[in-house]
Amino acid sequence: MKLKKILVTCFWLIFSACVFNFKTAAALKNEIVIGLDVNVPPMGFLSENNEIVGFDIDLAKEVFSGKKVIFQPIDWDAKELEINSGKIDVIWNGMSKTPQREQSMLLTKPYMKNRQIIIVNKNSTIENLEDLKNKSVCVQKGSTGADAFKNHEISSQVRNIIELENMVNCLNEIEKFTSDVTVVDEVVAKYYLNEKGLAGNFKVLNQEISTEDYVIAVKKNNEELKNEIENGLSAMKESGKAKEISQKWFGTNLFFWENSKTASDEVPSKSKNLSIAPLIQGLWVTLKIFSLTTIFSLPLGLILCILQNSKNKILKFLIKAYTNIMRGTPLLLQLFFVFYGLPYIPIIGEYLTIKDRFSAGVLTFALNYAAYFAEIFRGGFLGIDKGQSEAAQVLGFSKTQSLFKILLPQIFRITLPTICNECVTLVKDTALIFAIGVPELLSNTKNLVNSTANVTNYVIAGAIYLAICMILVQIFKKLERKFSCGGKI
């Protein structure tokens, strides 16, 4: 009887699982996931009510009116990986047509024309492309604006090219003169500046970098979905719905549709053979950040720890407040504050503004990790019997001699495992510096993966990080053995 109950229970469980899977598959078939960057007004962006709205959003909803449409924010730089891995079904977000994208994705016919324009601060002396020589240029990472500028002959004459996550950050750079120039989509930039009332803060040069077509992307060989989108857009043009949506967002009809040859019918150009040179360059930046941060933060942390034992209550309060702030706020936020926020502080900002991105990053890392090292050293001090200091005084040692000859060797021995752990964490945290436009190992790896759709580069980068950390662990183990045997560094 018991066996019969077990068999019946198993049968119902299997049956329920099959029904659930059938329903899930049916639901997925009637569901479309559209990937987009939510910082691209008016194509797709977050409204004040935290809803994703925009011109492309309205077009997509109309095309897929009979299905459940999910709009999924993605890292624009990883869009090819998102769609090829099946995480999303469609990329619909003011995406320009390029030979590289034709190779990695299946593109629809163009539905809008666009230009890559040059925007500078209203007070800038830059008037044409020739004036960009020895200037700093900001672009959105992974955008066609970035590609178009890098392929332009003037790019070899600029001082540097800064790549940030979105267009808004690039415009902020121009407004503060952190960068001299930005190259952005005309449709997106003009809408954003007019909508925010910021048009008067910038000027657009008469020359553009390139002209291009906006297209929609699906996974390679998904002709069915591509045809569904194209047929839907064609029907919207005939009914006038596309024109209506365009006038809603732009005040005029910018929707473009014709029976031109589709992107998939064209012969794509061969992609460039990519080497591991970007990984080596990124590794060098990562090692420099780690080394400089360690060199500055360890002594600073020790100094903060010693001063924390001062009898001056104000000094002790300030150091305590500093360590609490540094340990209680995200490192990424601190990076943004040091590089972007300091210029806005009255009077102080005038003297503390750091324009070099690498220097700003290293400074932030050093200040942040010094707070952690200060607490680590404080724990080391607490682990030593107070009687040792008293005994040193009896033997005639000064406070300085007692500190350096008796206390510090023991403190380092006690804290070495924790310091090792912090150093390993620092190796991984160096990737955060890309947020202020410094390309390091992980960001360069992402570029390679997104350009080649080959995730093997992630494995290589992971192996490099692991190797660095293992080397550090071995170094600290040797130091621990040396200290445990009574040796000195």
N, C-alpha and C positions, 0 to 999 in steps of 0.2 A: 504493500500500500504506500509505503514511504517512497519507494522507487518510482511508483506511478506519479505521485505528486511532484517529484523532482523533474520527471520527464515532461509533464504538462507545463510546469513553470518555465523550463528551458525553451519549450516550443513557443510559448507566448512571448518570451523575451526576444527570441530570434525573429518572430513575426513582427513584433513592435519595432524592432530595429530596422527591418526591411521596409516597413511602412514609413518610418521616420526618414530613412535615406531616400526613398522615392519622393517624398514630399520636399525634402531639402533640395534634391536635384531639380525638381520641377520649379521650385522657387528661384533657384539660381539661374535657370534658363530664362526666367522672366525678369531678371535683375541685371542692370547695367551699372558698373562701377567706373566713374569718370575721374581720372586723376588731374589735378590742377595745382598751380601755385596760387594761394589765396592773397597774394600781394600784387595782383596785376589788374587794377581798376582801369577801364570799366569792363574788361573781359571776364574776370572772375575775382571776387574779393569778399571780405567779411564786412557786413553792414554794421550799423550801430547796435542792432539787435543780435549780433553774433550769428547772422545767417549768411550763407554763401549766396551771393547774388551777382548779376552782371550780364553783359550781352551774350557771351558764350553760354552762360547758364540757361538763359531763356531759349536760345536756339536748341540746346540739347534737350530741354524739357519738352519742347514742341516735337522734335524728331522722335523721341522715345516716349511719346504721350501714353502709349499703351503698356508701358513697363514701369517697374520701380527703378528710379534713378538715384544712385548714391554718389554724391560728390566727395571725393577723397583727397584731402590736402596731401601733397607729396613734396619731397625734396626735388626741386626742378632739375638739379644736376644729376639726379638718379632716375630720370623719367624712362630712359631706354631699359634700364634694369627692371623697373617696376612693371612695364608692359610685357616684356619678354618672359618674365617669371610668372605671369598670370595673376599678379596681385591686383591689377586694374585691367579693364577692358578697353578703355579709350583714353587718349590724351587730347583734351579739348580746352585750350587755354591761350589763344593768341600765339600759337606755335608756328614759327616760320619754317618754310621748306628749305632744306639743305641736302646736298648729295650724301652727307654722312647719315642723316636721318632717313633718307630713302633706302639706304643699305640695311639699317637696323630695324626699321618699322615699315608698315604698309600705310601710305599716305593717300588722303583723298584729294580731289581737285581743289584748287584755291577757292576760298569764299570771301577773302578780303585782301586788299593791297595795303602795304605798309612801307615806311622808310625808317632807316636807322639814322637818327639825327644827333647832332652835337649840342649839348647844353652846357653853358658856363654861368658863373655868377654874374649878376647884372653889373657889378663894378669891375668885372674882369677886362683886361686889355686885349684879350684874345678875340680876333675878328674872323680868322679863316684857318684853314688846315695848316698853312705854313707856320702859324703862330704856336702850334702844338709842340714844336721842337723844345726838348728839355723840360717838358711839362709832365705832371702826374695825371694819369687818366684812370678813371674808375669805371668798371663795367660789372654787369651782373654775371656771376659765375654760371657757365653752362648755357648762356644765351647766344642768339645769333648776332647780337650786337658785339659781344666779346669776340666771336669768331671773325666777324666782318672787319673789326678794327685790327685784329692781329694779322689778318691777311692784307691789310692796306699798307702801302709803302711807307706811310708816315709813322707807322708803329715802331719802326726801327730807330726813329729819331727822338722818341719821347723819353723822359727820365725813367719812368716805371709805369706798369699797368697793375692796378689794384683790382682784385676780384672779390666782390662781396655777395651776400646771399640774395639780395633783392634790389629792385630799382629805387625803392624809398631810401635805403641806406646810402645809395650812390648820390641821390639828390641832397641828402643831408650833408654829405662830404663836400659837395660843391658850395652849399650855402655857407659852410663854416670855413671854406678855403683850405680844408684838409687835403682835398684833391683839386686840380685845376679844371678838369673836364670830365664829363660823363657821356657815354654813348648809349642811347636807349631807344625803345620803340616809340615812334612819333605818336601813334594812336593812344598808347597807354600814358605816356608822359604828359601830353597836352590835357587829357581828361583829368588826370590826377592834380596837376597844377591849377587848373581852372576850378575844379571842385573844391580844393582846399584853400583857394584864394592866394596861392603862392606864385602865380605867374609873374607878378611884378618883381620877384626876387631873382629871376633868372632871365637869360636871353638865349635864343636859339640861333645858331649860325646858319647862314644861307646855304652852305654846302652840306650834303648828307654823305654818310659813309657808304650806304648801299640801299637798294630797294628790294623788296621781297614779297612773297605771298604767304598768307596765313592758311594753314592746312590743319586737318584733323588726323590723328594717327591711331591705328589699331595694330594688333600683333601680326607679324608676317604670316601670309597665307590665309588670313581671316577675310577672304573676299566677301563672304556673306554679310558680315557686319559692316564692312566698308560700303557695300552696295546699299545697305539699309540706310546708312547715314546720307549718302549722296542722293538717293531717291527722296529721302525726307526733305533735304535742303532744296532740291529741285521743285518739289511740290510747294514748299514755303515761298519760293520765288514766284511761282505761278499764281498762288492765292493772295500774294501781297503781304503775308504774315512776316516774312523776313524784313521787308521794308519797314513795316510797322515797329518791329523790335529795334531796328537800327535807329529810327527816328526817336524812339524812346530814350536811347542811351547817348546818341551823338547829335541829335537835332537835325540830322540829314541822313540820306541813304548811302551807307558805305558798304552795304552787302554786295558782293561781287560773285557772279556765277555764270559760267558759260560752258559750252560743250567742248572744252579743250581736252587735249590728251592728258590722261591721268598720270599721276606721279609714278604709279607702278609700271606703266608702259614704257617709261623712259629708261635709257641705259645709264645706270649710276656710275659715277666716277670711282676709281679705285681709291680706297682709303689709304692714308699714310701708314707706313709701318712704324709702330710705336716701340721705343726701346725702354729699358729700365732706367734710363738717365733721370727721369723725374723722381723715381724712388730714391736714387742716390742723392739727388739735390735735397729732397725732403728729409732724408735721414740726416744730412749734414746740418740742416736747420734745427731739427729735433735735438741733436746732440749738443749744439751750441746753447739752445735754451736750457737744457738740463744742466749743463756744466756751469753756466753763468749763474743760474738760479741757486744751485747748490753752494757755489763759492760765496755768494752774497748772503744767502738766507741762514746758513749754519752759524756764522759768527754773529750775525744780527740777532738770531734767536737766543744765543748764549748771553749776549749783552742785555737783552730784554729780561732774561731770567735773573741775571745778577742784580739789575736795577730794581726788579720787583721785590727784592729783599731789602730795599732801601728803607730808611726810617721816615723819609719824606712821603707823607700821605697823599699829596697831590700827584707826585710822580707815580706812586703805586696805583692810584686810581686811573691815571691816564693810560698806563701800560695795560692794566686789566681791561679797560674799555676797548683799547686797540685790539687785543687778542680776542675778545668776545666778538667784535665786529668782523674781524677777518675770518674767524672760524664759524661765525653764524650767518654769513651771507655767501651766495654762490660765487665761485671763482670767475665764472663767465660774466656775472654782473659786475664784478670788480674790474675786469678787463674793459668792459664798455664804459665804466665810470672814469677810469684813468685816461683812456684815449679820447672818448667823446664828451664826457661830462665835465672834466676839469676846465675847459675853455669857457664854460657858462658860469663858473663861480666868480662873482665880482672881485676885482682887484687881484685876488689870489690866482685866479685862472690866467691872468695876464703873464704871470711869472712861472707858473707850473705847467703850462701847456707843453705836451711832448708830441712833436709832429712825426718823429720816426716810429713806425709801427713796431718794429722789432724791439726797440729800446723800451717802449711803453709796455710791451708784453713781458719782457724780462723783469722790469721793475715791479709789475703787478704780481708776477709769480714769486719774486723774492720777498715782497712784503707779506704775501699770503702765507707762504711756507715758513717764514720767520716766526709767525704767530704760533704755528703748530710746533716748531722746534723749541720755542720758548717754554711751552707747556711740557714737552718731553723732558727737557733739561730740569724743569722744576720738579717733575716726578723723580728724577735722578737724585736731586738734592734731598728730597724727602726720604729717600731710601738709605741715606747715610746717617749713622748714629751721630747725634749732636756732640757726643762726648769726644769725638775725634777732633773737632775744632777746638774744644777746650784744652785737650791734651797738647795740641800744636802750640797754643798760646803759652802753656806752661813750659814747653820746650824752647820757647823763645822765637817761634816762627811769627813773622808778621802776617796780617790778613791776606796780603797778596801772595806771599810764599805758601801759606796754608791752602789758598784756593788753587794755585797752579801745580803744587807739588803733591798735595794730599787728596784734595776733594775732586778736582777735574778728572784725573785718571780713573778714579772709581766711578764717577758719573758717566763717563764715556763707556766704560765697561757695562754698566747697568742699562744704559739707553741704546746701545748699539743695535739690538734687534728691532726696536721701534723706529730708530732712524733709518734702518735698512728698509722697513716697510714704507716709510714716507717717501724715500727715494724711488722705490718701485712705482708708487702711486704718481710721483712727479713725471716719470717717463711717459706714462699714459696720459696725464693731464696736459702735456705739451700740445696735444692735438687741438686744445681749445683756442690756441692763439690764432687759428684761421678765422675766428669770428671778427677779428679786426684787420683781416686782409693779409696775413702772413702765411704763405703756403708752406706746410711742413709735410711730414711723411704720410699721414693719413689722408690729408686733402689731396695730395698728388696721387695717392693710390686711387681715391675715388674718381679722379679725372681719368686715369687709365681704364678703370673698370667701366665707366660710363661711355668712354670713347670706343672701347673694344667689345663691350658686353661680355668680358671674360673675368669671372670672379676669382680666377687663379691669383690675380694680383693682390687680392685681399689675404690670401693664404701666405703669400710672400711677405706682405707687410706684417702680418701676425707673427710670422717666424722671426722677423727682424726685431719686433718689440720684445718677443719672448727671449731672444738671444741677449739683448741688452739687459733685461731684467735678471737673467740667469748669471750673467757676468757680474752684475752688482751684488747678487746674493753670495757668489763665491768670494768676492772681495771682502764683504762684511764678515763672512765666516772666518776668513784668515785673520781679520782684525780681532774678532772675538777670541780666537785661540791665542793670539799674541797677548791680549790683555789678560786673559785667564791665567797665562803663565807668568804674569808679572812683567811682561815686556813693555816697551814704549814704542810709539809711532815714530 
